[in-house]
Amino acid sequence: MSSIEERKRIEEAEALLESRSPEEMENIVKTIGMPCIVEWIDPDRYGRAGEIIRVRCRLMAGKDKGRIITRNVKGPVRVGDILMLREWEREVPKVKARSR
């Protein structure tokens, strides 16, 4: 996917979330989780079988709105997708190279 297409998907997701009222977004955060938009995908894969994808996403509601965090995702994901995070306080630790 080109960077122009990725930017367009991100803008569409932002417009979808911005169309919600503040009360509606607060209710969504309480019941489902924190919405965030995927902005970057690490080309490497993690886990024993390579099933984990590391993504950088921007939080779209609450007091942390606009904060960018790194999370691990299992399953297919693309730039511009909206993820619903149940926990958004902690980030994924940096990957350290193994010494042999």
VEXPA-418505 format. One record per atom (N, C-alpha, C): atom name; residue number from 1; x, y, z. Coordinates in steps of 0.02 Angstrom, whole numbers. Example, Ala and Ser with C-alpha at 12.3 -4.5 7.8 and 13.67 -1.06 7.14 Angstrom:
// VEXPA-418505
NODE  atom  seq      c1      c2      c3
NODE     N    1     660    -284     390
NODE    CA    1     615    -225     390
NODE     C    1     660    -165     390
NODE     N    2     642    -112     354
NODE    CA    2     684     -53     357
NODE     C    2     645       2     394
This chain:
// VEXPA-418505
NODE  atom  seq      c1      c2      c3
NODE     N    1      43     -58       0
NODE    CA    1       0       0       0
NODE     C    1      45      62       0
NODE     N    2      29     109     -43
NODE    CA    2      70     169     -47
NODE     C    2      56     216      12
NODE     N    3     101     263      23
NODE    CA    3      92     309      79
NODE     C    3      31     354      68
NODE     N    4      13     368       6
NODE    CA    4     -46     409      -8
NODE     C    4    -109     371      12
NODE     N    5    -112     306      -4
NODE    CA    5    -170     265      15
NODE     C    5    -173     257      91
NODE     N    6    -115     248     123
NODE    CA    6    -114     242     196
NODE     C    6    -139     306     229
NODE     N    7    -117     364     205
NODE    CA    7    -139     428     233
NODE     C    7    -214     436     224
NODE     N    8    -240     415     166
NODE    CA    8    -312     420     153
NODE     C    8    -351     376     202
NODE     N    9    -327     314     215
NODE    CA    9    -361     270     262
NODE     C    9    -360     299     332
NODE     N   10    -304     330     352
NODE    CA   10    -299     360     418
NODE     C   10    -348     419     424
NODE     N   11    -352     461     372
NODE    CA   11    -398     518     374
NODE     C   11    -471     495     377
NODE     N   12    -488     440     341
NODE    CA   12    -556     414     343
NODE     C   12    -574     389     413
NODE     N   13    -526     355     445
NODE    CA   13    -537     329     513
NODE     C   13    -545     387     562
NODE     N   14    -503     439     555
NODE    CA   14    -508     498     599
NODE     C   14    -576     531     591
NODE     N   15    -600     539     529
NODE    CA   15    -665     570     516
NODE     C   15    -721     529     548
NODE     N   16    -716     463     544
NODE    CA   16    -767     420     574
NODE     C   16    -770     430     649
NODE     N   17    -712     432     682
NODE    CA   17    -711     441     755
NODE     C   17    -728     511     776
NODE     N   18    -709     562     737
NODE    CA   18    -724     631     755
NODE     C   18    -798     647     747
NODE     N   19    -835     607     708
NODE    CA   19    -906     620     698
NODE     C   19    -947     601     760
NODE     N   20    -918     565     807
NODE    CA   20    -953     545     868
NODE     C   20    -953     603     919
NODE     N   21   -1006     606     959
NODE    CA   21   -1010     657    1011
NODE     C   21    -964     637    1069
NODE     N   22    -943     686    1110
NODE    CA   22    -900     670    1168
NODE     C   22    -933     620    1216
NODE     N   23    -997     625    1226
NODE    CA   23   -1032     579    1271
NODE     C   23   -1032     508    1242
NODE     N   24   -1041     504    1176
NODE    CA   24   -1042     439    1143
NODE     C   24    -972     407    1146
NODE     N   25    -919     447    1136
NODE    CA   25    -851     421    1140
NODE     C   25    -835     398    1211
NODE     N   26    -859     434    1261
NODE    CA   26    -847     415    1331
NODE     C   26    -881     348    1345
NODE     N   27    -941     339    1320
NODE    CA   27    -977     276    1329
NODE     C   27    -941     219    1294
NODE     N   28    -914     232    1234
NODE    CA   28    -877     180    1197
NODE     C   28    -815     160    1237
NODE     N   29    -779     209    1264
NODE    CA   29    -718     194    1302
NODE     C   29    -734     152    1364
NODE     N   30    -789     168    1398
NODE    CA   30    -808     131    1458
NODE     C   30    -829      60    1443
NODE     N   31    -866      50    1389
NODE    CA   31    -895     -16    1375
NODE     C   31    -851     -61    1332
NODE     N   32    -820     -34    1280
NODE    CA   32    -782     -75    1232
NODE     C   32    -707     -68    1243
NODE     N   33    -682      -8    1243
NODE    CA   33    -611       4    1249
NODE     C   33    -592      69    1215
NODE     N   34    -528      85    1218
NODE    CA   34    -502     146    1189
NODE     C   34    -491     138    1113
NODE     N   35    -523     179    1072
NODE    CA   35    -509     174    1000
NODE     C   35    -442     206     983
NODE     N   36    -405     173     939
NODE    CA   36    -342     201     915
NODE     C   36    -334     182     842
NODE     N   37    -297     224     806
NODE    CA   37    -287     214     734
NODE     C   37    -216     191     722
NODE     N   38    -208     138     684
NODE    CA   38    -142     111     667
NODE     C   38    -109     159     618
NODE     N   39     -49     183     636
NODE    CA   39     -12     230     593
NODE     C   39      51     200     564
NODE     N   40      78     148     594
NODE    CA   40     140     119     570
NODE     C   40     142      45     589
NODE     N   41     167       4     544
NODE    CA   41     173     -68     557
NODE     C   41     246     -87     550
NODE     N   42     273    -121     600
NODE    CA   42     342    -144     598
NODE     C   42     347    -201     546
NODE     N   43     395    -197     501
NODE    CA   43     400    -249     450
NODE     C   43     421    -317     478
NODE     N   44     452    -318     537
NODE    CA   44     472    -381     568
NODE     C   44     412    -413     603
NODE     N   45     416    -478     613
NODE    CA   45     364    -514     650
NODE     C   45     395    -545     712
NODE     N   46     355    -554     763
NODE    CA   46     379    -578     827
NODE     C   46     339    -638     848
NODE     N   47     361    -670     901
NODE    CA   47     329    -731     926
NODE     C   47     364    -792     898
NODE     N   48     350    -850     926
NODE    CA   48     383    -911     904
NODE     C   48     370    -927     831
NODE     N   49     309    -916     809
NODE    CA   49     290    -932     740
NODE     C   49     282    -870     696
NODE     N   50     301    -812     722
NODE    CA   50     295    -751     684
NODE     C   50     223    -726     678
NODE     N   51     182    -741     728
NODE    CA   51     111    -722     725
NODE     C   51      97    -653     755
NODE     N   52     146    -622     786
NODE    CA   52     136    -557     819
NODE     C   52     164    -501     775
NODE     N   53     123    -449     767
NODE    CA   53     143    -390     728
NODE     C   53     146    -331     775
NODE     N   54     199    -293     772
NODE    CA   54     207    -234     815
NODE     C   54     182    -173     776
NODE     N   55     137    -134     806
NODE    CA   55     108     -75     773
NODE     C   55     116     -14     818
NODE     N   56     118      43     787
NODE    CA   56     117     107     823
NODE     C   56      49     138     808
NODE     N   57      12     155     860
NODE    CA   57     -55     182     850
NODE     C   57     -66     244     893
NODE     N   58    -112     286     869
NODE    CA   58    -128     350     903
NODE     C   58    -196     344     937
NODE     N   59    -198     358    1002
NODE    CA   59    -260     356    1040
NODE     C   59    -306     412    1018
NODE     N   60    -371     398    1015
NODE    CA   60    -419     445     986
NODE     C   60    -472     470    1034
NODE     N   61    -466     456    1098
NODE    CA   61    -517     479    1145
NODE     C   61    -486     486    1214
NODE     N   62    -523     518    1259
NODE    CA   62    -503     524    1328
NODE     C   62    -448     575    1340
NODE     N   63    -420     572    1400
NODE    CA   63    -369     621    1419
NODE     C   63    -304     610    1382
NODE     N   64    -293     549    1355
NODE    CA   64    -232     533    1318
NODE     C   64    -241     541    1243
NODE     N   65    -291     576    1221
NODE    CA   65    -305     584    1150
NODE     C   65    -243     613    1114
NODE     N   66    -223     582    1060
NODE    CA   66    -166     604    1021
NODE     C   66    -100     571    1040
NODE     N   67     -99     536    1096
NODE    CA   67     -38     501    1118
NODE     C   67     -25     441    1073
NODE     N   68      38     430    1055
NODE    CA   68      56     375    1012
NODE     C   68      90     321    1054
NODE     N   69      65     259    1049
NODE    CA   69      93     204    1086
NODE     C   69     108     146    1039
NODE     N   70     151     101    1062
NODE    CA   70     169      41    1024
NODE     C   70     136     -19    1057
NODE     N   71     103     -61    1017
NODE    CA   71      69    -120    1043
NODE     C   71      83    -180     998
NODE     N   72      74    -239    1025
NODE    CA   72      78    -300     986
NODE     C   72       7    -320     965
NODE     N   73       0    -343     903
NODE    CA   73     -65    -363     877
NODE     C   73     -58    -433     848
NODE     N   74    -108    -474     861
NODE    CA   74    -109    -541     832
NODE     C   74    -166    -542     781
NODE     N   75    -150    -558     720
NODE    CA   75    -199    -560     667
NODE     C   75    -185    -507     615
NODE     N   76    -225    -507     561
NODE    CA   76    -212    -460     507
NODE     C   76    -228    -388     527
NODE     N   77    -186    -342     508
NODE    CA   77    -195    -271     523
NODE     C   77    -163    -230     467
NODE     N   78    -194    -173     451
NODE    CA   78    -167    -127     401
NODE     C   78    -164     -57     430
NODE     N   79    -124     -15     398
NODE    CA   79    -121      55     418
NODE     C   79    -190      86     407
NODE     N   80    -214     123     457
NODE    CA   80    -279     155     452
NODE     C   80    -334     115     487
NODE     N   81    -320      55     508
NODE    CA   81    -370      15     545
NODE     C   81    -382      46     614
NODE     N   82    -442      37     640
NODE    CA   82    -458      60     707
NODE     C   82    -455       0     754
NODE     N   83    -412       5     804
NODE    CA   83    -407     -47     856
NODE     C   83    -443     -23     918
NODE     N   84    -474     -69     953
NODE    CA   84    -506     -52    1017
NODE     C   84    -464     -85    1072
NODE     N   85    -428     -43    1109
NODE    CA   85    -383     -68    1161
NODE     C   85    -418     -70    1228
NODE     N   86    -416    -127    1261
NODE    CA   86    -445    -132    1328
NODE     C   86    -400    -100    1380
NODE     N   87    -335    -101    1366
NODE    CA   87    -287     -69    1411
NODE     C   87    -240     -28    1369
NODE     N   88    -231      35    1387
NODE    CA   88    -189      80    1347
NODE     C   88    -137     116    1389
NODE     N   89    -129      95    1451
NODE    CA   89     -82     129    1495
NODE     C   89     -10     108    1484
NODE     N   90       1      46    1465
NODE    CA   90      71      24    1457
NODE     C   90      86       9    1384
NODE     N   91     150      15    1369
NODE    CA   91     174       3    1301
NODE     C   91     214     -61    1299
NODE     N   92     228     -84    1238
NODE    CA   92     269    -142    1227
NODE     C   92     342    -123    1238
NODE     N   93     379    -164    1275
NODE    CA   93     450    -147    1284
NODE     C   93     489    -154    1219
NODE     N   94     544    -119    1215
NODE    CA   94     587    -122    1156
NODE     C   94     616    -193    1149
NODE     N   95     624    -215    1087
NODE    CA   95     653    -280    1074
NODE     C   95     729    -275    1078
NODE     N   96     759    -318    1117
NODE    CA   96     831    -318    1124
NODE     C   96     860    -375    1082
NODE     N   97     916    -362    1050
NODE    CA   97     948    -414    1011
NODE     C   97     977    -467    1057
NODE     N   98     969    -530    1038
NODE    CA   98     996    -584    1079
NODE     C   98    1070    -592    1065
NODE     N   99    1109    -601    1117
NODE    CA   99    1180    -614    1107
NODE     C   99    1192    -690    1110
NODE     N  100    1233    -714    1067
NODE    CA  100    1245    -787    1066
NODE     C  100    1315    -803    1085
